[in-house]
Amino acid sequence: MHLAQHPTAPAGRHLAITPSVLYFGTPVALLTTENPDGTFNLAPISSAWALGQVVVLGLGREGRTGRNLADRPELVLSLPEPGQWAAVERLGRLTGRPPGDGPRPGARAARYEPDKFTAGGFRAQPSEAVRPPRVAECPIQLEARAARVAPDVSGDFLIVEARVVKVHADARLVVPGTQHIDPAAWSPLIYNFRHYFGLGSELGHSGISETPREAAPSPA
């Protein structure tokens, strides 16, 4: 395996650094929750991972999304493609908390927008098991219910554990005749130290994969 080398550091040498964020390549998701007035908020997040049928989310403690889930636990996690990064970035500059609703994280840069679906260029698609809608343009959509919402160890964020109750996938991504997503057909949008990336070519698969395929040989 060849590693990209820092122009001033020899290979194998590690530097002790203090990065401002640790988004070391995490998937982007669009999270739909229900507002107190029955409308819906749409927010991009970049801290999400799955364990079985449970998804774990990291959220800002004072944001609209966290407040919504504390009172109304239903949610939808819609996963965008790499080509949708600009729309995701537009949403990241907006807030669902109206003026006068207390201090807002990132308030200097965030603009209040009650209709984030329209602002992001997305369409709301009705869900089947929860009230918040799905993002129609996203190829994978997870309907879920938050089972636990609690502060993290720093007290600055919320950790949300949600049980997925229904999964929707674009038919182009599903292996015919199965319940599996074809990993060669699906490319998530990745947030890599605050830069957006897609996936490269497949390198291999785990020994427990249910959709094995031969990976293309690495160039010499």
Secondary structure, 3 states (H helix, E strand, C coil): CCCCCCCCCCCCCCCCCCCCCCCEEEECEEEEEECCCCCEEEEEECCEEEECCEEEEEEECCCHHHHHHHHCCEEEEEECCHHHHHHHHHHHCEECCCCCCCCCCCCCCCEECCCHHHHHCCCEECCCCCCCCEECCCCEEEEEEEEEEEECCCCCEEEEEEEEEEEEECHHHECCCCCCECCCCCCCCEEECCEEECCCCCCCCCCCCCCCCCCCCCCC
